[in-house]
């Protein structure tokens, strides 16, 4: 198994440990539960994504792995909300729509009854994750800086060490 493949499996294991040990990454909305809850959306950007979105400063997300935490409390629950994220060609409505339209790969980990802020806290307690862009997906949240996390450099994943304090992320390394 290559380092990148092993790293991806470690990343999925981290998501499953926070979401649900039995959760698997889903790419087909029909496989998602139509119940209220939270979800983790794993996205891979193959190229940098320039963002000029209302409510956020202009920024560029580097080509990298990202995890977005969301909630689905309305009709159709997780299946409806996350299914929208998986659909291509949609008109952007939420911050995450810009990410999902640009992503090369998307997987959803459903958490029936879960809450996005709890999922984020669980991931941020692990060294592999860091806030990607302040305010992204969290404009209506008073608890979280962002609902978008980046996988730390080397964490799809050649090591699990945090970067030195004050050092900026430069993007995931695939070897």
Number of C-alpha atoms within 10 A of each C-alpha: 6 9 13 17 14 14 20 16 14 16 20 18 16 17 23 19 14 19 26 15 11 8 17 16 18 19 17 14 20 11 13 23 17 18 19 23 21 27 28 27 24 26 21 18 20 14 13 14 17 13 15 12 14 9 10 15 13 10 12 12 18 18 17 23 25 24 26 24 25 25 22 25 15 13 12 15 21 29 24 20 22 28 19 14 22 22 14 12 9 13 9 13 8 13 20 18 20 19 23 25 19 16 23 13 15 21 21 28 26 30 25 20 15 18 19 21 20 15 21 25 12 16 21 14 10 13 14 23 24 21 20 21 18 16 19 22 21 18 15 8 12 8 8 20 16 21 26 28 23 24 23 28 24 21 25 26 24 16 12 16 13 16 13 7 6 6 8 10 14 12 18 19 14 16 11
